[in-house]
């Protein structure tokens, strides 16, 4: 099946969504997604940030779709043509969606533990307006305690449902869900029950904003001042492979998270023992520094050295600069 996205053609399997077809191409044409999660069944279709324009339905029926469609829930047809960043209509719609997501979102970035790795920050930077037109009071919620490991900030939630799907599909029992309707909807537990099971900590990793954060890491540091390192251990839990990312400040492990791919999705879920109880280097086998995208603010203090082209081809220059290349302290 052939689909063309922003002028780039790609062959995909039948049943592939437009979003996943764009991910096969990669680069800037991949629509942003705040609710879709490839490893969670039935996710997507909630946030509308991945809207695209279908300018040609298929070879058999070339008529364009009358409205913008959610790329995470729309499957491709043979001969389909899609516009994402090449459509002014899509860019304007995405700007409006970001404005709506930020209507009730508090300005907590200076104190939020998610700052620096927040999908909503990135989305606002790429597609947001300079200032809001909203002049009314923002939503407020009564604070509830959902356990000693996870901190819930309902005012930051964008109702992506990721945490609900995660608890449904990878844990033994789900204690939390969406209560209320409309603008009164909120993530909560029905009888103030603690969210506590072997894999409950994964709701922290799947949350795209700072609504669910790690209490053991709360206010300890900013992520761009920490050093992420890949590590593993022989975990005795049958559902956990023990492959994690350790976040160091000096010699101290401040937090442990699951490893994520280039789209911010967890590669393999980890158990709470690995996440919360193993905070010593001796508990882990260190694999090496985690690669950080140069577009991330986390990379501001971490460098992947790539020699200049003129140095790559000149052995004399390589030898002459060897000492400087290996230097790890500033002049």
C-alpha positions as CSV (number, residue, x, y, z in Angstrom):
1,X,0.0,0.0,0.0
2,X,1.5,3.3,-1.0
3,X,0.8,6.6,0.8
4,X,2.3,10.1,0.2
5,X,2.8,12.4,3.1
6,X,4.0,16.0,2.4
7,X,5.2,14.8,-1.0
8,X,7.2,11.8,0.4
9,X,5.9,8.4,-0.7
10,X,6.2,5.3,1.5
11,X,5.1,1.7,1.3
12,X,3.2,0.4,4.3
13,X,1.2,-2.6,5.4
14,X,-2.6,-2.6,5.2
15,X,-4.2,-1.3,8.4
16,X,-1.3,1.1,9.2
17,X,-2.4,4.5,10.5
18,X,-1.3,7.8,8.9
19,X,0.7,8.6,12.0
20,X,2.7,5.3,11.9
21,X,3.2,5.7,8.2
22,X,4.7,9.2,8.9
23,X,6.9,7.7,11.6
24,X,8.3,5.2,9.0
25,X,9.5,8.3,7.1
26,X,10.6,10.2,10.1
27,X,11.7,13.8,10.5
28,X,9.6,16.9,10.8
29,X,6.6,15.5,8.9
30,X,5.7,13.2,11.9
31,X,2.6,14.7,13.5
32,X,2.9,15.4,17.3
33,X,0.9,13.0,19.5
34,X,-0.1,13.7,23.1
35,X,-2.5,10.8,23.7
36,X,-1.5,8.1,21.2
37,X,0.9,5.4,22.5
38,X,1.9,2.6,20.2
39,X,2.2,0.0,23.0
40,X,-1.2,0.8,24.5
41,X,-4.3,-0.7,22.8
42,X,-7.1,1.7,21.9
43,X,-5.0,4.8,22.7
44,X,-5.3,7.9,20.6
45,X,-8.1,10.1,19.3
46,X,-8.3,12.2,22.5
47,X,-6.0,15.2,22.1
48,X,-6.4,16.0,18.4
49,X,-2.9,17.4,18.1
50,X,-2.1,14.9,15.3
51,X,-4.7,16.3,12.9
52,X,-3.7,16.2,9.2
53,X,-5.4,17.0,5.9
54,X,-6.2,14.1,3.5
55,X,-6.1,15.8,0.1
56,X,-6.7,12.6,-1.8
57,X,-8.6,9.7,-0.3
58,X,-7.2,6.8,-2.5
59,X,-6.7,5.8,-6.1
60,X,-10.2,4.4,-6.3
61,X,-11.8,7.4,-4.7
62,X,-9.6,10.5,-5.1
63,X,-12.0,12.8,-3.4
64,X,-10.4,14.7,-0.4
65,X,-11.8,14.2,3.1
66,X,-14.0,17.1,4.0
67,X,-12.4,17.8,7.4
68,X,-9.1,17.3,9.1
69,X,-8.6,13.8,10.5
70,X,-6.8,12.4,13.5
71,X,-3.8,10.7,12.0
72,X,-3.4,8.3,14.9
73,X,-6.9,6.8,14.3
74,X,-7.1,7.0,10.5
75,X,-5.8,4.1,8.4
76,X,-4.2,4.7,5.1
77,X,-5.6,3.7,1.7
78,X,-3.7,2.8,-1.4
79,X,-2.8,6.0,-3.2
80,X,-3.8,8.3,-0.3
81,X,-2.1,11.8,-0.2
82,X,-1.7,13.5,3.1
83,X,-0.6,17.0,4.1
84,X,0.8,17.8,7.5
85,X,3.4,20.6,7.7
86,X,2.7,21.6,4.1
87,X,-0.9,22.6,4.9
88,X,-1.6,26.1,6.4
89,X,-5.0,24.7,7.5
90,X,-3.3,22.0,9.6
91,X,-0.8,24.4,11.2
92,X,-3.6,26.9,12.2
93,X,-5.7,24.1,13.6
94,X,-2.8,22.7,15.6
95,X,-2.2,26.2,17.0
96,X,-5.8,26.3,18.2
97,X,-5.6,22.9,19.7
98,X,-2.5,23.8,21.7
99,X,-4.2,27.0,22.9
100,X,-7.1,24.8,24.1
101,X,-4.9,22.4,25.9
102,X,-3.2,25.3,27.7
103,X,-6.5,27.0,28.7
104,X,-6.6,25.3,32.1
105,X,-2.9,24.4,32.4
106,X,-1.1,26.2,35.2
107,X,2.1,28.0,34.7
108,X,4.0,25.5,36.8
109,X,7.0,25.0,34.5
110,X,9.5,26.7,36.9
111,X,8.6,24.2,39.6
112,X,7.4,21.2,37.7
113,X,9.5,18.0,37.7
114,X,8.5,17.3,34.2
115,X,10.0,20.5,32.9
116,X,12.7,19.8,30.3
117,X,11.1,16.5,29.1
118,X,7.5,17.7,28.8
119,X,5.6,17.0,25.5
120,X,3.3,19.9,26.2
121,X,6.3,22.3,26.5
122,X,7.6,21.1,23.2
123,X,4.2,21.4,21.6
124,X,3.7,24.9,22.9
125,X,7.1,25.9,21.7
126,X,6.5,24.6,18.2
127,X,2.9,25.5,17.7
128,X,1.7,27.7,20.5
129,X,0.6,31.3,20.4
130,X,2.6,34.1,22.1
131,X,-0.1,34.7,24.7
132,X,-3.5,33.3,25.7
133,X,-6.9,34.9,24.9
134,X,-8.5,33.2,27.9
135,X,-9.3,35.6,30.7
136,X,-11.5,33.4,33.0
137,X,-10.5,31.5,36.1
138,X,-8.7,28.2,35.4
139,X,-10.1,24.8,36.7
140,X,-9.1,23.8,40.2
141,X,-9.5,20.4,41.9
142,X,-9.3,19.1,45.4
143,X,-5.9,17.5,46.0
144,X,-6.0,13.8,46.6
145,X,-3.3,11.4,47.7
146,X,-2.9,8.3,45.5
147,X,0.0,6.8,47.3
148,X,3.5,7.4,48.6
149,X,5.2,6.9,45.3
150,X,3.1,8.9,42.8
151,X,2.2,12.6,43.0
152,X,-1.0,13.6,41.2
153,X,-1.4,17.2,39.9
154,X,-4.8,17.2,38.3
155,X,-4.6,20.9,37.3
156,X,-1.9,19.9,34.8
157,X,-3.7,16.9,33.3
158,X,-4.8,17.0,29.6
159,X,-7.0,13.9,29.9
160,X,-5.0,11.8,27.4
161,X,-6.1,8.6,29.2
162,X,-2.6,7.0,28.9
163,X,-2.3,6.3,32.6
164,X,-5.8,4.6,32.6
165,X,-4.9,2.4,29.6
166,X,-1.5,1.6,31.2
167,X,-3.1,0.5,34.5
168,X,-5.7,-1.5,32.6
169,X,-3.3,-3.4,30.3
170,X,-0.1,-4.0,32.3
171,X,-1.2,-4.1,35.9
172,X,-3.3,-6.7,37.8
173,X,-5.9,-4.2,38.9
174,X,-6.7,-0.5,38.1
175,X,-7.7,1.7,41.0
176,X,-7.9,5.0,39.2
177,X,-9.8,6.3,36.2
178,X,-11.7,9.3,34.8
179,X,-14.5,10.6,37.0
180,X,-17.0,13.3,36.1
181,X,-18.0,14.6,32.7
182,X,-17.0,17.5,30.4
183,X,-14.8,20.1,32.0
184,X,-15.4,18.4,35.4
185,X,-13.6,15.2,34.3
186,X,-10.6,14.3,36.4
187,X,-8.2,11.5,37.0
188,X,-9.0,10.1,40.5
189,X,-9.7,7.1,42.6
190,X,-13.2,6.4,43.7
191,X,-12.6,5.8,47.4
192,X,-9.3,7.6,48.0
193,X,-7.5,4.3,47.2
194,X,-3.7,4.2,46.8
195,X,-2.5,3.4,43.3
196,X,-0.2,0.6,44.4
197,X,0.8,-2.5,42.5
198,X,4.0,-4.0,41.0
199,X,3.8,-1.8,37.8
200,X,2.0,1.3,38.9
201,X,5.1,3.5,38.5
202,X,4.8,3.2,34.7
203,X,1.9,5.7,34.7
204,X,4.7,8.3,35.5
205,X,6.6,7.4,32.4
206,X,3.6,7.4,30.0
207,X,2.2,10.8,31.3
208,X,3.1,13.4,28.6
209,X,2.8,16.3,31.1
210,X,3.6,16.8,34.8
211,X,0.3,15.5,36.1
212,X,1.8,12.3,37.4
213,X,5.3,12.6,38.9
214,X,7.7,10.6,41.0
215,X,7.5,11.5,44.6
216,X,10.9,10.1,45.3
217,X,12.4,12.6,42.8
218,X,10.1,15.5,43.8
219,X,11.9,18.9,43.7
220,X,15.3,17.2,43.9
221,X,16.8,18.5,40.7
222,X,16.2,19.7,37.1
223,X,16.6,17.0,34.5
224,X,19.1,19.0,32.5
225,X,21.5,19.0,35.4
226,X,21.4,15.2,35.7
227,X,23.3,12.6,33.7
228,X,21.2,9.8,32.1
229,X,22.9,6.4,32.0
230,X,21.6,3.1,30.7
231,X,21.9,0.2,33.1
232,X,20.3,-3.2,33.7
233,X,19.9,-5.8,36.5
234,X,18.6,-9.4,36.8
235,X,15.2,-8.6,38.0
236,X,13.3,-11.5,39.5
237,X,9.9,-10.1,38.5
238,X,8.5,-12.2,35.6
239,X,7.2,-9.1,33.8
240,X,10.2,-6.9,34.1
241,X,13.4,-7.2,32.1
242,X,15.4,-4.8,34.3
243,X,16.6,-2.5,31.6
244,X,16.4,1.1,32.8
245,X,17.9,4.6,32.6
246,X,19.6,5.9,35.8
247,X,19.6,9.7,36.3
248,X,22.7,10.7,38.2
249,X,23.7,13.9,40.0
250,X,27.3,13.3,40.8
251,X,27.5,9.8,42.2
252,X,23.9,9.8,43.5
253,X,21.1,8.1,41.6
254,X,18.2,10.6,41.8
255,X,15.7,8.5,39.9
256,X,15.2,5.5,37.8
257,X,13.0,5.4,34.7
258,X,12.2,3.0,31.9
259,X,14.0,3.6,28.6
260,X,12.2,5.6,26.0
261,X,12.4,5.7,22.2
262,X,12.7,8.8,20.0
263,X,9.0,9.4,20.3
264,X,9.0,9.4,24.1
265,X,7.4,6.0,24.4
266,X,8.6,3.4,26.9
267,X,10.5,0.6,25.2
268,X,9.9,-1.9,28.0
269,X,7.9,-1.4,31.2
270,X,9.7,-1.9,34.5
271,X,8.5,-2.9,37.9
272,X,8.3,-0.7,41.0
273,X,11.2,-2.5,42.7
274,X,13.6,-1.4,39.9
275,X,12.1,2.1,39.8
276,X,11.8,3.0,43.5
277,X,13.9,0.6,45.6
278,X,17.1,0.3,43.6
279,X,18.8,3.7,43.9
280,X,22.4,2.5,44.3
281,X,25.0,2.1,41.6
282,X,25.9,-1.3,43.1
283,X,22.5,-2.6,42.3
284,X,23.1,-2.1,38.5
285,X,25.3,-3.1,35.7
286,X,26.2,0.1,33.9
287,X,26.0,0.0,30.1
288,X,27.0,3.6,29.3
289,X,25.7,7.1,28.8
290,X,22.2,7.4,27.4
291,X,22.0,9.1,23.9
292,X,20.1,12.4,24.2
293,X,18.6,14.1,21.1
294,X,20.4,17.4,20.4
295,X,16.9,19.0,20.2
296,X,16.3,18.2,23.9
297,X,17.2,20.7,26.6
298,X,18.6,17.8,28.6
299,X,21.5,17.6,26.1
300,X,22.6,21.2,27.1
301,X,25.1,19.7,29.5
302,X,25.9,16.5,27.7
303,X,28.0,16.3,24.5
304,X,28.4,13.5,21.9
305,X,31.7,14.4,20.3
306,X,31.8,14.3,16.5
307,X,35.2,15.3,15.0
308,X,35.1,18.0,12.3
309,X,35.3,16.6,8.7
310,X,38.8,18.1,8.3
311,X,39.9,16.2,11.4
312,X,38.3,12.9,10.3
313,X,40.4,12.6,7.2
314,X,43.7,13.9,8.7
315,X,45.5,11.5,11.0
316,X,48.1,14.1,11.9
317,X,45.4,16.4,13.2
318,X,43.7,13.5,15.0
319,X,46.9,12.7,16.9
320,X,47.7,16.4,17.6
321,X,44.2,17.0,19.0
322,X,44.0,13.7,20.9
323,X,44.6,15.3,24.3
324,X,42.0,18.0,23.7
325,X,39.4,15.5,22.5
326,X,39.8,13.4,25.6
327,X,39.8,16.4,28.0
328,X,36.7,16.3,30.3
329,X,37.3,19.6,32.2
330,X,36.8,23.1,31.0
331,X,39.7,25.4,30.4
